[in-house]
Each structure stands twice: as C-alpha cells, then as structure tokens.
Amino acid sequence: MPDNNQNVLLKVSASQEDGYCKKVAGAISWRLRESEFCRLRAIKAEAINSAIKALAIVNGRLGKDQQKKIVFCFDPVFENIKDDSGKSSLAISMKITEVFDNETPPAEFVEYKVSSKRDDDHENKLAGAIAAPVREGKGVRMRCIGKLSTYKCIYSSVLAKGYLYSYGLSSVMVPSWHTIQSDKSETGQISAIQIDFWGVPLVDEDEDVQDVPDDKQ
C-alpha cells in the first residue's frame, strides 16, 4: 500500500523555545520510521540552524547504537515561498534520506571553519572552496558555531551542489555535533555543528538496470 503521507512537509520555524530542536528531531525520527525519507522547509537563519541541529541530534542518537550503523544525510535546495500577501521569501528545502552503501565518504577531508562574520561574497567564495576538493575526490568538513555560520554553510553548499552537478557529481551532506576546545567558555569547550560534504557519481534514475544472466556473461 502506498504511503499516503509521502507529501508531508515539516515546516521548521525560527522558534527560540527551549527544547525546540529536540522536538524537530522527534518529528524527523517519526517521519523516517513511517517513510524512506523526510522533507523539511526552513526560512531564515534561525530556522535553518534548528533544522540542521535537529538532524544532528537524530544522527547522534543513532550513532550510539553500533549495531544499526545508520546515518542520515540531507539534500538542500533553494525554494521561493510566497505568503498570503504575495511577498516572496527564500527558503531552504531539504530531503532527508539514509546514506546508502554506494555513498561512502572519501578517505581524505579538507577542514574549514565557517565564519559568522557578514561578507557579501562569502557564500560564493565558500561554495568554490567546497567544490574544488570534492572534484578531486576529497570530502569537505565544515564546522559551524552559531546560526549565521550554519546558514552560510548551507547556502554555500547549495551553490556548490550546482557547480558539482556539471561535473557529473551529486552531493552527500551529513550533520553531526562536534566539541571544540575554547577559552571563551567556562567549561573550556563549546559545541559546534559539523557538516561533512562529499560527492558521488550521478545516477540516471530513468536508466533500466538489469542483472545479466550467467549464461550471457
């Protein structure tokens, strides 16, 4: 029987309520149990930050169960949304799926710390910096602290996806939590969002792939 909830879209708000990210993580987990994927939409940096944090929470919970070894990735795209008054806003829509066996990460990663400083051309520069090593078969590991840093990372990742598509590559993005040593914190540590980005060859979904019988090989 087909899943009647295939078109369910989870709209992540810019709420600053305590525990909101955990609530979103619970909603994502529920959708992934009901279906093979989950769709999210977020507008504004606060909402995008909450969405990525929530998926990192989901991956963190699964990471404690070494028997399952399931990791979820997200595929972000730009989407123009109009409100009731006709005003347009730029949203980030994401499709969350499991990382499959043919999407294994590369052995080498280039590491970046994504700045939260405002720079008109930073997203384009970062997109190019992401795409360059991925074209060479490497991965990119980005660490983000704060909502603006996470937003710039996701925005740049969508741009990088477009660059890589012309090279026959699709993109895999996996968020997780990472602890950084810092003198600015009373505990000496701060939590950051880590996003691993790598490329895999594009697959033609329309191609009819069939096994060759043994007597034909």
C-alpha positions in Angstrom: 0.0 0.0 0.0 1.5 3.4 -0.9 2.4 5.8 1.8 -0.4 8.4 2.0 2.0 10.7 3.8 4.6 11.0 1.1 3.8 14.6 0.6 4.1 15.5 4.3 6.3 18.6 4.7 7.7 19.5 8.1 7.9 23.3 8.4 10.7 24.3 10.8 10.1 27.7 12.4 12.5 30.3 13.8 11.4 29.4 17.4 13.8 30.1 20.2 11.8 27.9 22.6 13.9 25.7 24.9 13.9 22.1 23.5 12.6 23.1 20.1 15.4 21.4 18.2 14.7 18.1 20.1 11.0 18.4 19.2 12.0 18.8 15.5 14.4 15.8 15.9 11.5 13.8 17.2 9.3 14.7 14.2 12.1 13.8 11.8 12.6 10.4 13.5 8.8 9.7 13.3 8.7 10.5 9.6 11.8 8.4 8.9 10.1 5.5 10.7 7.0 6.0 8.6 8.7 6.5 5.2 12.1 6.2 3.5 12.6 10.0 3.6 11.6 13.2 5.4 11.0 16.6 3.8 11.7 19.9 5.7 11.4 23.5 4.8 13.0 26.4 6.7 13.0 30.1 6.2 15.5 32.5 7.9 18.8 31.6 9.6 17.3 30.6 12.9 15.0 28.0 11.3 17.7 26.6 9.1 20.0 26.3 12.1 17.3 24.5 14.1 16.7 22.0 11.2 20.4 21.1 10.9 20.8 20.8 14.7 17.7 18.5 14.8 19.2 16.2 12.2 22.5 16.2 14.0 20.6 15.1 17.1 18.9 12.2 15.1 22.3 11.1 13.9 23.8 11.4 17.4 21.1 9.1 18.8 21.6 6.5 16.1 25.4 6.7 16.5 25.1 5.3 20.0 23.6 2.1 18.5 26.6 0.5 16.8 24.6 -2.4 15.5 22.4 -0.3 13.2 25.1 1.9 11.8 22.5 4.1 10.1 23.4 7.7 9.1 21.1 10.2 7.6 22.1 12.9 5.1 20.2 15.9 3.7 19.8 17.3 0.2 19.1 21.1 0.4 17.7 23.2 -2.4 16.5 26.8 -2.8 12.8 27.5 -2.9 10.9 30.7 -3.3 7.9 30.9 -1.0 5.1 33.4 -1.1 3.0 34.3 1.9 -0.7 35.3 1.8 0.2 38.9 0.9 2.2 37.7 -2.1 5.6 38.6 -0.6 8.4 36.2 -1.6 10.9 34.7 0.8 13.9 32.5 0.0 13.6 29.1 1.8 15.8 26.1 2.1 14.0 22.8 1.5 15.7 19.6 2.4 15.1 15.9 1.7 16.5 13.7 4.4 17.4 10.1 3.5 19.7 7.4 4.7 23.3 7.4 3.4 23.5 4.3 1.2 26.3 1.8 0.7 27.3 3.4 -2.7 27.6 6.8 -1.0 30.5 6.0 1.4 32.6 9.0 2.4 36.1 9.5 1.0 39.3 8.8 3.0 40.5 12.4 3.0 38.7 15.5 4.2 39.6 19.2 3.9 38.5 21.1 7.0 37.0 24.6 7.2 35.8 26.7 10.0 32.8 28.7 8.7 32.9 32.3 9.8 29.8 34.0 11.1 31.0 37.5 10.0 28.9 39.3 7.4 30.6 39.3 4.0 28.6 40.0 0.8 30.6 37.5 -1.3 31.5 34.9 1.4 28.9 32.3 0.3 30.2 32.3 -3.3 33.8 32.0 -2.1 32.9 29.2 0.3 30.9 27.4 -2.5 34.0 27.4 -4.7 36.2 26.2 -1.8 33.8 23.3 -1.2 33.5 22.3 -4.9 37.3 22.3 -5.6 38.4 19.5 -3.4 35.2 17.5 -4.0 36.0 17.4 -7.7 39.3 15.9 -6.7 37.6 13.0 -4.8 38.1 14.5 -1.4 35.5 15.5 1.2 35.0 18.8 3.0 34.4 19.0 6.7 32.8 22.3 7.8 32.4 23.4 11.5 29.8 26.0 12.3 29.2 27.9 15.5 26.1 29.9 15.7 23.1 30.4 13.4 24.7 32.7 10.9 27.7 30.3 10.4 25.3 27.4 9.8 23.1 29.4 7.4 26.2 30.5 5.4 27.4 26.9 5.3 24.1 25.6 4.0 23.6 28.4 1.5 27.1 27.8 0.1 26.5 24.1 0.0 23.5 24.5 -2.3 25.6 26.7 -4.6 28.4 24.1 -4.6 25.9 21.4 -5.5 25.2 23.3 -8.7 28.9 23.6 -9.5 29.4 19.9 -9.0 26.4 18.8 -11.0 28.1 20.0 -14.2 31.0 17.6 -13.3 28.6 14.6 -13.1 28.6 14.6 -9.3 25.7 14.6 -6.8 26.3 15.7 -3.2 26.0 14.0 0.2 25.8 16.1 3.4 25.8 14.7 6.9 25.5 16.9 10.0 26.8 15.9 13.5 27.8 17.5 16.7 31.4 18.3 17.4 33.1 19.6 20.6 35.7 22.4 20.2 38.2 23.5 22.9 37.7 27.2 23.6 39.0 29.7 26.2 35.8 31.7 25.8 33.7 29.0 27.6 33.6 28.4 31.3 33.9 24.7 30.7 36.7 25.1 28.2 34.5 23.5 25.4 31.8 24.7 23.0 29.5 22.6 20.8 29.6 23.1 17.1 27.7 21.7 14.1 29.9 19.7 11.8 28.8 19.1 8.2 30.6 16.6 6.1 30.2 17.2 2.4 31.3 14.8 -0.4 30.5 13.9 -3.9 29.2 10.7 -5.6 28.7 10.0 -9.3 25.3 11.0 -10.6 22.9 8.1 -11.2 20.4 8.2 -14.1 17.2 7.4 -12.3 15.5 6.6 -15.6 18.1 4.0 -16.6 16.7 0.5 -16.5 19.5 -1.5 -14.8 19.1 -5.3 -15.1 21.3 -8.1 -14.0 23.0 -10.0 -16.8 22.2 -13.8 -16.7 25.2 -16.0 -16.0 25.0 -17.7 -19.5 25.3 -14.2 -21.1 28.4 -13.2 -19.2 
